[in-house]
Structure formats: structure tokens, C-alpha cells
Amino acid sequence: MFNTLSDRLSDSLRRVTGKARLTEDNIKDTLREVRKALLEADVALPVVKAFVAQVRSKALGQQISKALNPGEQFLKIVQEELVSVMGAANETLDLAVKPPAVILMAGLQGAGKTTSVAKLARYLKEREKKKVLVVSADVYRPAAIKQLETLAEEVGVDFFPSTAEQKPVAIADAAIAHARKQFADVVIVDTAGRLHIDDTLMEEIQALHKAVNPAETLFVIDAMIGQDAVNTAKAFNEALPLTGVVLTKADGDARGGAALSVRQVTGKPIKFLGTGEKVDALEPFHPDRIASRILGMGDLMSLIEQAEQKIDKDKADKLVKKVKKGQRFDLEDLRDQLQQMQSMGGLGSMMEKLPGMGNMAQLAQQNNLTSQFKVMETIIDSMTPFERRNPDLLNGSRKRRITMGSGTQIQDLNRLLKQYKQMSKMMKKMKGGGMNKMMRGMGGMMGGGGGMPGAGGGQLPPGFRR
Ligand SMILES: Nc1nc2c(ncn2[C@@H]2O[C@H](COP(=O)(O)OP(=O)(O)OP(=O)(O)O)[C@@H](O)[C@H]2O)c(=O)[nH]1
């Protein structure tokens, strides 16, 4: 999401590196560039002005620290300011009330409310071991109720049925009463969205808010709507005592301005980022990590956390052992790696979080690497287990059968085999100490010594051209 902003800011910040001192004169141009970069990213004007003024006064009043050169010092000021604009600390949900704690979700139609209800339900269930019930009070769109039912089933949480004939308040009351009987910890209430902010919508959600007395009232907003985000956020914030924001579609090509404006305009923290259509694409929002990401400094913490949750540790350990013993790396192992990478949101999403790799993430997306990986996986799927373990035995007729079976071309298969051979060579080199060295190099990314070379390092498998 922050690619443009990140590129522009890194460019402009480069101008002050190498300067002996930060002066009004030598930061003037950089500040102008910073201002332009923020405006282009759709950050609201008052936020930009305050931001630039803050950075200027801090930069000039700064005692030159011996540990940092002026360029680094300026970068540090910008980073701190980004963090403070987005909220000083990471703010999580406050559900410490007599159960069930109610979470009310509000937002415009299509903002991603229903999807976010399911993502949040899954998050609370898996990460915090909560018993969650979801309910839809969207009586205008029966399809929305059905959509929530399907999603609830997918994430494995309880769904409380409702119909278009019922009143939203009655639905929510009944769901909460049911949740109490079932000893549920959390009830998430999805509400109707409208295309525009209108009085009826606001009155309805205000009545709902009063009736359910939520522990959290989350405003769901689409990062893609740019400058409009500010007005919408303002209107909802005036109508409802919001406790936080879920910023969705952060995976899209939105310019990121909403992330910087919303907190300033509403005074309410962004608590989660929606980063994809799938139900596991939800990240707690950490202002410091996002600031690093914007400045091209990566977000290793999020990557590590993701890896810890998503990497199948048994498989990873098995591969590490195999490589250490010098056993052959086969196509089954390669397929495991491809799958792990996808479960972490694909290569692009991983690279975005690696320091200095933001641009690479764009490249990966442009070159459609994720779909190339999918093709590789399909080809491997079409092989017999024997062939996967003995790729050297693939002769012409086997190759023909595999490509027919996977709907691919012989060139695709040959490319896969070439890449496999290169990887296999690399694995051989890592026999013994090499692997350990590499794991250390990755900063213990996978935790506990388990890890996937191709997946965890954010490196492309050899043979991929960037
Ligand atoms: N890429 C991406 N798509 C998302 C994200 N969140 C939601 N979507 C998509 O956005 C579209 C709208 O999401 P919904 O959850 O149906 O939106 P809603 O706000 O509930 O809309 P109504 O029910 O019409 O009020 C769907 O196609 C979702 O898959 C996200 O974080 N990233």
C-alpha cells in the first residue's frame, strides 16, 4: 500500500544524507519533497501541514547526536513523527467487560465490514482463544446475512441467524441473549452499510449502539477511497463513540494516506489492517512497524510473527534435518516450500516487510511471481510420488503426461526442473554448517531453528530473474 509514499520519502530523505549539520537551508528542499510525497499519498492537508511543521521544528532544535549523522538523524525524526501521527503505541481491543463483550462494526457499503467481521472472529478465536458468535443486523441485504453465515462456517465460529423481516435492535438483543446462554466471550455485530452517509443509517446504528452497549465500536474503512476516507471517518466519528478503526484493502494500490489521516482526524486509533480478501488477511496495526515500512526499513517483526504462525514447523524441521544430513532435496520439498510461501500471503507481501525490499515486492507483483509459483505447484501435483522423489528419471513420455495432466507446456516443466536443480545444488552447499549460518543471517526468523530457506529469507529461489 505504501509503495509510492515509501519511494518518494526515501528519495527526498536521501538529499540530507552527507550534510554536516541540519540547517534551515539544507532541510528546506527535503521538507518540500516530504510535503509533496505526503500530499500525493492522499494524506489530508491539515495533517501534512502539521507533520511538516513538527519535523522542521524538531530537526532544527535537535542537538546533534554523536551516534547519528545528520541524515540519519533527520530520518529518525521523520520516523518518530510518522509513528506519532498514526498513534504512539499499538492499541489492541479492550474486551475486559462482563462477557459477552460486544463488538459493533460500522462503515459504508463495500468497505469490507462483513469480511472484517469474519477476519476478526477468526483472529479472536485463534489468537486469543475466545468463543465468538457473529450476527448480521443488515436487514436490507439478505445476501449479506448469507455471506456472513458462509464466512462464519469457514472460520469455524458460531453464527446467529437473522432475517430481513426483523428489526436490527431485536436481532442484536436476541444474539446477545443467546451468546450469554452459550457462554460466548465475544459477539461481533455486523451492520448495514449504505452507499453514502445518510441520517437514517446513522440513526439506526446509533439506536443499535445504545441497545448493545458495545465494548468496542469499530469503524471499517476502505484504504482505497483516498481523501474521502477523512470525511467518512469524521461523519461516523461524530455519530458514534468509535473506539477504533479497521483499515481494509491495505494490500491494494491505495496510496496509504488514509492510514496517516484517520487517526489525526478522528483521534481514534487504527487497530487492524485488512491485507487481502482471505479470512486470515488481518494484521494488528503497529504504528512503529508501519512507519518503518513506509520509510523502506522493512517490518521484520510482523514477518517473524507471521512466520511463527504460518510455517508448518514439523515440515520445516524435517527439511532442515534433511539438508544437514546431506540428503537429497526433492520436488516434494520444493512443493512444501511453495505452499508455505503462499500461506504467508505470497512473495510480494513478504518482501514488503523486508528492509530495502519494498521495491522488490512491486517487482514480484508485476512479474506475477505468485502465479508462476502456482504453475510450479500444479506441475508437481501432476507427478507421481515416485517422480517427485526422483526428478532425474523424468523422460520424454513422463514429461508429456505431466504437462498434459497439469495443462502446462513442456517449457514450464523444464523451467521448473532447472530451478529445482539450482536449488538442490544450493541445498548441498548448505550441508553441515552452511544452514546454521544462513539461519543466523536471517536473524533467527523462523524461531527455534526451523525454517525454510526459500520462504523465510524472502529470497527468490535461485533461477528466478528479478
Ligand atoms: N483486497 C482486499 N479486499 C477486501 C479486503 N476486505 C474486504 N475486501 C473485499 O471487499 C469486498 C467488499 O467486502 P464486504 O465485506 O462484502 O463489504 P461490506 O462492507 O460488508 O459491504 P456490505 O455488506 O455491502 O455493506 C469483498 O469483495 C471483499 O472480498 C481487504 O483487506 N483486501
The ligand as an SDF file (V2000), in Angstrom:
LIG
                    3D

 32 34  0  0  0  0  0  0  0  0999 V2000
   -8.1110   -6.9230   -1.2910 N   0  0  0  0  0  0  0  0  0  0  0  0
   -8.8970   -6.8320   -0.2310 C   0  0  0  0  0  0  0  0  0  0  0  0
  -10.2190   -6.9880   -0.3980 N   0  0  0  0  0  0  0  0  0  0  0  0
  -11.0010   -6.9000    0.6850 C   0  0  0  0  0  0  0  0  0  0  0  0
  -10.4830   -6.6490    1.9820 C   0  0  0  0  0  0  0  0  0  0  0  0
  -11.5320   -6.6090    2.8330 N   0  0  0  0  0  0  0  0  0  0  0  0
  -12.6460   -6.8250    2.1040 C   0  0  0  0  0  0  0  0  0  0  0  0
  -12.3460   -6.9990    0.8040 N   0  0  0  0  0  0  0  0  0  0  0  0
  -13.2590   -7.2240   -0.3240 C   0  0  0  0  0  0  0  0  0  0  0  0
  -14.1070   -6.1080   -0.4500 O   0  0  0  0  0  0  0  0  0  0  0  0
  -15.3750   -6.5030   -0.9140 C   0  0  0  0  0  0  0  0  0  0  0  0
  -16.4740   -5.9650   -0.0030 C   0  0  0  0  0  0  0  0  0  0  0  0
  -16.3760   -6.5910    1.2480 O   0  0  0  0  0  0  0  0  0  0  0  0
  -17.6370   -6.8740    2.1780 P   0  0  0  0  0  0  0  0  0  0  0  0
  -17.1130   -7.4730    3.4220 O   0  0  0  0  0  0  0  0  0  0  0  0
  -18.7010   -7.6030    1.4400 O   0  0  0  0  0  0  0  0  0  0  0  0
  -18.1120   -5.3970    2.4260 O   0  0  0  0  0  0  0  0  0  0  0  0
  -19.2240   -4.8320    3.4000 P   0  0  0  0  0  0  0  0  0  0  0  0
  -18.6740   -3.5900    3.9740 O   0  0  0  0  0  0  0  0  0  0  0  0
  -19.7090   -5.8680    4.3340 O   0  0  0  0  0  0  0  0  0  0  0  0
  -20.3390   -4.4500    2.3820 O   0  0  0  0  0  0  0  0  0  0  0  0
  -21.9160   -4.5170    2.5820 P   0  0  0  0  0  0  0  0  0  0  0  0
  -22.2270   -5.8540    3.1760 O   0  0  0  0  0  0  0  0  0  0  0  0
  -22.3680   -4.3730    1.1820 O   0  0  0  0  0  0  0  0  0  0  0  0
  -22.2490   -3.3780    3.4630 O   0  0  0  0  0  0  0  0  0  0  0  0
  -15.3540   -8.0200   -0.9750 C   0  0  0  0  0  0  0  0  0  0  0  0
  -15.1140   -8.4070   -2.3050 O   0  0  0  0  0  0  0  0  0  0  0  0
  -14.1550   -8.3880   -0.0960 C   0  0  0  0  0  0  0  0  0  0  0  0
  -13.5620   -9.5980   -0.5120 O   0  0  0  0  0  0  0  0  0  0  0  0
   -9.0580   -6.4840    2.1230 C   0  0  0  0  0  0  0  0  0  0  0  0
   -8.4990   -6.2350    3.2030 O   0  0  0  0  0  0  0  0  0  0  0  0
   -8.3220   -6.5980    0.9700 N   0  0  0  0  0  0  0  0  0  0  0  0
  1  2  1  0
  2  3  2  0
  2 32  1  0
  3  4  1  0
  4  5  2  0
  4  8  1  0
  5  6  1  0
  5 30  1  0
  6  7  2  0
  7  8  1  0
  8  9  1  0
  9 10  1  0
  9 28  1  0
 10 11  1  0
 11 12  1  0
 11 26  1  0
 12 13  1  0
 13 14  1  0
 14 15  2  0
 14 16  1  0
 14 17  1  0
 17 18  1  0
 18 19  2  0
 18 20  1  0
 18 21  1  0
 21 22  1  0
 22 23  2  0
 22 24  1  0
 22 25  1  0
 26 27  1  0
 26 28  1  0
 28 29  1  0
 30 31  2  0
 30 32  1  0
M  END
$$$$
